[in-house]
Amino acid sequence: MLDEAALRLSLDTIAKREPMVAGVIGRLGYPAPRQSVPGYQTLLRTIVGQQVSVAAAASVWAKLEAALGAGCAPEALLASDFDTLRTCGLSRQKQGYARSLAELVTSGTLDLHALPADDEEAIAALVRVKGIGRWSAEIYLLFAEGRPDIWPAGDLAVQIAVGQLMGLPERPGEKETRLLGDGWRPHRSAMAVLAWHHYNTKVL
């Protein structure tokens, strides 16, 4: 788990060979660990929060829990009709995503408490859920499971922060950001958290 001690140890390890990391820590201090509870509820909240503000996502979630019960159990979600979920604020598209997640979980096809230990295999399992792309899968593995070497190179804030920290003339794209991250293995999760700390962006 990427708790405070593990996060600091990883960053200290990288800082020994990367002066710019030591510089960021010196200016801003260590970032706080960001942790979510692993499981269905966190992934469902990720779907609910896609492309809406934090306040709007919180409002939809509150309505869903009022209609479906605490945690919005997958069985309760699957038993709900279109209009009920629409009244809660879920669009037709998001209902499709939410039902995809609920179906995979209830069928046992996706066990969020026993994902493959290999990160790429775990990402492949998660993206089977409609609406969950590589970025969402990486964010889940980083924050809900605390995996130490996740590198969400497609994240715009990470790209911007890495470009600034590396002194690049332009923001690197996903491919370049992923290549730049290779030098920080096996501590890339800590570097992602530091990048968000630098950019002052909150996720998940």
C-alpha contacts under 8 A as a table, 3 or more apart, distances in Angstrom:
res1	aa1	res2	aa2	distance
1	M	6	A	7.51
1	M	145	E	6.55
1	M	146	G	4.31
1	M	147	R	6.25
1	M	148	P	7.41
2	L	5	A	7.77
2	L	6	A	5.38
2	L	7	L	5.69
2	L	33	P	7.04
2	L	35	Q	7.99
2	L	143	F	7.96
2	L	146	G	4.59
2	L	147	R	6.56
2	L	148	P	6.27
2	L	190	A	7.94
3	D	6	A	5.35
3	D	7	L	5.96
3	D	33	P	5.80
3	D	35	Q	7.88
3	D	146	G	7.58
4	E	7	L	5.12
4	E	8	R	6.17
4	E	32	A	6.76
4	E	33	P	5.48
5	A	8	R	5.30
5	A	9	L	6.15
6	A	9	L	5.10
6	A	10	S	6.12
7	L	10	S	5.27
7	L	11	L	6.26
7	L	33	P	6.94
7	L	190	A	5.64
8	R	11	L	5.12
8	R	12	D	5.97
8	R	30	Y	6.96
9	L	12	D	5.11
9	L	13	T	6.13
10	S	13	T	5.12
10	S	14	I	6.40
10	S	187	H	5.70
10	S	190	A	6.22
11	L	14	I	5.14
11	L	15	A	5.93
11	L	21	V	7.47
11	L	187	H	7.62
11	L	190	A	6.22
11	L	191	M	7.07
12	D	15	A	4.94
12	D	16	K	6.40
12	D	22	A	7.68
13	T	16	K	5.60
13	T	17	R	7.57
14	I	17	R	5.68
14	I	18	E	5.87
14	I	21	V	7.08
14	I	184	W	6.85
14	I	187	H	7.67
15	A	18	E	4.74
15	A	19	P	5.88
15	A	20	M	7.40
15	A	21	V	5.05
15	A	22	A	4.81
16	K	19	P	7.04
16	K	22	A	7.53
18	E	21	V	5.54
18	E	22	A	6.85
19	P	22	A	5.09
19	P	23	G	6.14
20	M	23	G	4.81
20	M	24	V	6.25
20	M	165	L	6.61
20	M	166	M	7.66
21	V	24	V	5.16
21	V	25	I	6.32
22	A	25	I	5.19
22	A	26	G	6.05
23	G	26	G	4.96
23	G	27	R	6.18
24	V	27	R	5.13
24	V	28	L	5.81
24	V	29	G	7.22
24	V	198	H	7.38
25	I	28	L	5.28
25	I	29	G	4.45
25	I	30	Y	5.48
26	G	29	G	5.67
28	L	31	P	7.92
28	L	198	H	7.60
30	Y	194	L	7.76
31	P	193	V	6.90
31	P	194	L	6.14
31	P	197	H	5.79
33	P	193	V	7.75
34	R	143	F	6.11
35	Q	143	F	4.76
35	Q	144	A	5.84
35	Q	146	G	7.12
36	S	42	T	7.09
36	S	143	F	5.53
36	S	144	A	4.48
36	S	145	E	7.84
36	S	204	L	7.80
37	V	42	T	6.47
37	V	144	A	5.29
37	V	145	E	7.85
38	P	41	Q	7.92
38	P	42	T	6.46
38	P	112	L	7.24
38	P	113	H	7.22
38	P	140	Y	7.92
38	P	144	A	4.55
38	P	145	E	6.01
39	G	42	T	5.88
39	G	43	L	6.76
39	G	112	L	5.24
39	G	113	H	6.38
39	G	144	A	7.76
40	Y	43	L	5.30
40	Y	44	L	6.08
40	Y	101	L	7.89
40	Y	105	V	7.54
40	Y	112	L	6.68
41	Q	44	L	5.07
41	Q	45	R	6.12
41	Q	71	G	6.05
41	Q	72	C	7.32
41	Q	73	A	7.94
42	T	45	R	5.09
42	T	46	T	6.27
42	T	144	A	7.69
43	L	46	T	4.95
43	L	47	I	6.52
43	L	140	Y	7.23
44	L	47	I	5.12
44	L	48	V	6.27
44	L	98	A	6.42
44	L	101	L	7.39
45	R	48	V	4.89
45	R	49	G	6.01
45	R	57	A	7.96
45	R	61	W	7.32
46	T	49	G	5.17
46	T	50	Q	6.36
46	T	136	S	7.53
46	T	204	L	7.02
47	I	50	Q	5.40
47	I	94	K	6.88
47	I	97	Y	7.06
47	I	98	A	6.88
47	I	131	G	7.03
47	I	132	I	7.48
48	V	57	A	6.02
48	V	60	V	7.31
48	V	61	W	7.16
48	V	90	L	7.37
48	V	94	K	7.07
49	G	52	V	5.72
49	G	53	S	7.19
49	G	54	V	6.91
49	G	56	A	7.85
49	G	57	A	4.84
49	G	58	A	7.99
52	V	56	A	6.12
52	V	57	A	6.29
53	S	56	A	5.13
53	S	57	A	6.16
54	V	57	A	5.16
54	V	58	A	6.17
55	A	58	A	5.13
55	A	59	S	6.27
56	A	59	S	5.08
56	A	60	V	6.30
57	A	60	V	5.18
57	A	61	W	6.11
58	A	61	W	5.11
58	A	62	A	6.14
59	S	62	A	5.19
59	S	63	K	6.38
60	V	63	K	5.16
60	V	64	L	6.16
60	V	88	C	5.75
60	V	89	G	5.44
60	V	90	L	7.36
61	W	64	L	4.99
61	W	65	E	6.17
61	W	88	C	7.92
62	A	65	E	5.24
62	A	66	A	6.21
63	K	66	A	5.02
63	K	67	A	6.24
63	K	88	C	5.14
63	K	89	G	7.81
64	L	67	A	5.10
64	L	68	L	5.77
64	L	69	G	7.51
64	L	72	C	6.61
64	L	85	L	7.31
64	L	88	C	5.65
65	E	68	L	5.08
65	E	69	G	4.65
65	E	70	A	5.04
65	E	71	G	6.35
65	E	72	C	5.54
66	A	69	G	5.71
66	A	70	A	7.42
67	A	84	T	7.83
67	A	88	C	7.82
68	L	71	G	7.97
68	L	72	C	5.20
68	L	73	A	7.15
68	L	76	A	5.73
68	L	77	L	6.62
68	L	80	S	8.00
69	G	72	C	5.49
69	G	73	A	7.27
69	G	76	A	7.87
70	A	73	A	7.50
72	C	76	A	6.58
72	C	77	L	6.44
73	A	76	A	5.28
73	A	77	L	6.29
74	P	77	L	5.01
74	P	78	L	6.14
74	P	99	R	7.95
74	P	101	L	7.96
74	P	102	A	4.58
74	P	103	E	7.40
74	P	105	V	7.34
74	P	106	T	6.73
75	E	78	L	5.22
75	E	79	A	6.22
75	E	102	A	7.16
75	E	106	T	7.14
76	A	79	A	5.10
76	A	80	S	6.37
77	L	80	S	5.27
77	L	98	A	7.98
77	L	99	R	7.12
77	L	102	A	7.17
78	L	81	D	7.88
78	L	99	R	6.23
78	L	102	A	6.78
78	L	103	E	7.51
80	S	84	T	6.37
80	S	85	L	6.90
81	D	84	T	5.51
81	D	85	L	6.61
82	F	85	L	5.41
82	F	86	R	6.03
82	F	92	R	7.76
82	F	95	Q	7.73
83	D	86	R	4.90
83	D	87	T	5.99
84	T	87	T	5.24
84	T	88	C	6.55
85	L	88	C	5.04
85	L	89	G	6.57
85	L	90	L	5.61
85	L	91	S	7.99
85	L	95	Q	7.20
86	R	89	G	5.05
86	R	90	L	4.84
86	R	91	S	5.95
86	R	92	R	7.37
87	T	90	L	7.32
90	L	93	Q	7.88
90	L	94	K	5.73
90	L	95	Q	5.87
91	S	94	K	5.20
91	S	95	Q	6.04
92	R	95	Q	5.08
92	R	96	G	6.35
93	Q	96	G	5.15
93	Q	97	Y	6.50
94	K	97	Y	4.89
94	K	98	A	6.00
94	K	131	G	7.71
95	Q	98	A	5.03
95	Q	99	R	5.97
96	G	99	R	5.22
96	G	100	S	6.08
96	G	130	K	7.33
97	Y	100	S	5.07
97	Y	101	L	6.38
97	Y	129	V	6.91
97	Y	130	K	4.89
97	Y	131	G	5.31
97	Y	132	I	7.94
98	A	101	L	5.21
98	A	102	A	6.20
98	A	130	K	7.99
99	R	102	A	4.94
99	R	103	E	5.90
100	S	103	E	5.23
100	S	104	L	6.22
100	S	129	V	5.72
100	S	130	K	5.88
101	L	104	L	5.30
101	L	105	V	6.17
101	L	129	V	5.42
101	L	130	K	7.26
102	A	105	V	5.17
102	A	106	T	6.02
103	E	106	T	5.27
103	E	107	S	5.94
104	L	107	S	5.33
104	L	108	G	6.19
104	L	109	T	5.06
104	L	110	L	5.24
104	L	129	V	7.45
105	V	108	G	5.20
105	V	109	T	6.21
105	V	110	L	5.09
105	V	111	D	6.31
105	V	112	L	7.79
106	T	109	T	7.72
107	S	110	L	7.62
108	G	111	D	6.05
110	L	115	L	7.95
110	L	125	A	7.07
110	L	126	L	7.75
111	D	114	A	5.39
111	D	115	L	6.31
112	L	115	L	5.73
115	L	122	A	5.57
115	L	125	A	7.48
116	P	119	D	7.13
116	P	121	E	5.91
116	P	122	A	5.01
117	A	121	E	7.57
117	A	122	A	6.87
118	D	121	E	5.32
118	D	122	A	6.17
119	D	122	A	5.01
119	D	123	I	6.17
119	D	150	I	7.61
120	E	123	I	5.03
120	E	124	A	6.16
121	E	124	A	5.00
121	E	125	A	6.29
122	A	125	A	5.08
122	A	126	L	6.31
123	I	126	L	5.11
123	I	127	V	6.17
123	I	134	R	6.67
123	I	137	A	5.56
123	I	138	E	6.78
124	A	127	V	5.41
124	A	128	R	6.75
125	A	128	R	5.65
126	L	129	V	5.95
126	L	132	I	6.85
126	L	137	A	5.85
127	V	130	K	6.99
127	V	131	G	7.74
127	V	132	I	5.12
127	V	133	G	5.37
127	V	134	R	6.51
127	V	137	A	6.61
128	R	132	I	7.42
129	V	132	I	5.54
132	I	135	W	7.85
132	I	136	S	5.66
132	I	137	A	6.47
133	G	136	S	5.48
133	G	137	A	6.22
134	R	137	A	5.05
134	R	138	E	6.05
135	W	138	E	5.13
135	W	139	I	6.14
135	W	152	P	6.02
135	W	154	G	6.43
135	W	155	D	6.99
136	S	139	I	5.09
136	S	140	Y	6.15
137	A	140	Y	5.12
137	A	141	L	6.26
138	E	141	L	5.15
138	E	142	L	6.06
138	E	150	I	6.38
138	E	151	W	7.22
138	E	152	P	5.90
139	I	142	L	5.10
139	I	143	F	6.03
139	I	144	A	7.85
139	I	152	P	7.06
139	I	204	L	7.33
140	Y	143	F	5.46
140	Y	144	A	5.19
140	Y	145	E	6.92
141	L	144	A	5.67
141	L	145	E	4.97
141	L	146	G	6.30
141	L	147	R	5.92
141	L	150	I	7.26
142	L	145	E	5.88
142	L	146	G	4.78
142	L	147	R	5.15
142	L	148	P	7.18
142	L	150	I	5.96
142	L	189	S	6.49
143	F	146	G	5.09
143	F	147	R	7.62
143	F	204	L	7.75
147	R	150	I	6.42
147	R	189	S	7.13
148	P	186	P	6.84
148	P	187	H	5.76
148	P	188	R	6.73
148	P	189	S	5.14
148	P	190	A	7.04
149	D	185	R	6.48
149	D	186	P	5.09
149	D	187	H	5.12
149	D	188	R	4.64
149	D	189	S	4.89
149	D	190	A	7.81
150	I	188	R	5.68
150	I	189	S	4.80
150	I	192	A	7.99
151	W	178	R	7.23
151	W	181	G	7.03
151	W	188	R	5.46
151	W	189	S	5.88
151	W	192	A	6.41
152	P	155	D	5.73
152	P	158	V	7.52
152	P	178	R	7.98
152	P	192	A	7.22
153	A	158	V	6.71
153	A	159	Q	6.72
153	A	174	E	5.18
153	A	175	K	7.44
153	A	177	T	5.44
153	A	178	R	5.18
153	A	181	G	7.99
154	G	158	V	7.74
154	G	159	Q	7.33
154	G	173	G	7.66
154	G	174	E	4.89
154	G	177	T	7.90
155	D	158	V	5.30
155	D	159	Q	6.28
155	D	174	E	7.81
156	L	159	Q	5.06
156	L	160	I	6.19
157	A	160	I	5.10
157	A	161	A	6.02
157	A	195	A	7.44
157	A	196	W	6.52
157	A	199	Y	6.38
157	A	201	T	7.09
158	V	161	A	5.15
158	V	162	V	5.91
158	V	192	A	6.50
158	V	195	A	5.48
158	V	196	W	6.30
158	V	199	Y	7.75
159	Q	162	V	5.25
159	Q	163	G	6.06
159	Q	171	R	6.13
159	Q	172	P	5.85
159	Q	173	G	6.75
159	Q	174	E	7.22
159	Q	177	T	6.23
160	I	163	G	5.16
160	I	164	Q	6.25
160	I	171	R	5.40
160	I	172	P	7.32
160	I	199	Y	7.71
161	A	164	Q	5.10
161	A	165	L	6.01
161	A	195	A	5.35
161	A	196	W	7.26
161	A	198	H	6.45
161	A	199	Y	5.78
162	V	165	L	5.04
162	V	166	M	5.90
162	V	171	R	7.93
162	V	172	P	7.83
162	V	177	T	7.41
162	V	195	A	6.53
163	G	166	M	5.29
163	G	167	G	6.01
163	G	168	L	5.03
163	G	169	P	7.54
163	G	170	E	6.67
163	G	171	R	5.12
163	G	172	P	6.01
164	Q	167	G	5.07
164	Q	168	L	6.24
164	Q	171	R	7.74
165	L	168	L	7.82
168	L	171	R	6.97
168	L	172	P	7.77
172	P	175	K	7.88
172	P	176	E	5.64
172	P	177	T	5.79
173	G	176	E	5.43
173	G	177	T	5.99
174	E	177	T	5.06
174	E	178	R	6.02
175	K	178	R	5.18
175	K	179	L	6.35
176	E	179	L	5.04
176	E	180	L	6.12
177	T	180	L	5.03
177	T	181	G	6.19
178	R	181	G	5.12
178	R	182	D	6.72
179	L	182	D	5.36
179	L	183	G	7.88
180	L	183	G	6.26
180	L	184	W	8.00
181	G	184	W	5.42
181	G	185	R	7.07
181	G	188	R	6.58
182	D	185	R	5.61
184	W	187	H	5.65
184	W	188	R	5.46
184	W	191	M	7.48
185	R	188	R	5.51
187	H	190	A	5.66
187	H	191	M	6.72
188	R	191	M	4.94
188	R	192	A	6.18
189	S	192	A	5.07
189	S	193	V	6.36
190	A	193	V	5.12
190	A	194	L	6.16
191	M	194	L	4.90
191	M	195	A	6.03
192	A	195	A	4.97
192	A	196	W	6.35
193	V	196	W	5.19
193	V	197	H	6.09
194	L	197	H	4.80
194	L	198	H	6.08
195	A	198	H	5.05
195	A	199	Y	6.13
196	W	199	Y	4.87
196	W	200	N	5.57
196	W	201	T	5.19
196	W	202	K	7.02
197	H	200	N	4.89
197	H	201	T	6.66
